[in-house]
Amino acid sequence: MTSHRPRQAAPIDRLLDGLALIALHEADALNAHLNAAGERLRLAWQARSARELLRDQVDLLPESRNRLRRDHAVRRQLWQGLARDLRGGARRLRRAR
């Protein structure tokens, strides 16, 4: 009688899962950037003067900066997780030889 260990995901499966997560994040980030650009354009069309236009656009800068920072932090975590998974998969392959 042999004992069965639970099958772990193959390295290629982990790679594809990690890449899919990164692609989904990038699609969401792009969508958020497009929505923010739409909001900027809407405010620009509503501005009654150059001063109001400038004020409205400057008011949106902190929100844009924070969104970019969050996106970058998530992107970094996703890539680090993918690299960690790949290193673990490579170690398992070497031990299996």
Secondary structure, DSSP 4 states (H G I P E B T S, - for coil): --PPPPPPPPHHHHHHHHHHHHHHHHHHHHHHHHHHHHHHHHHHHH-SSHHHHHHHHHHTHHHHHHHHHHHHHHHHHHHHHHHHHHHHHHHHHHHH-
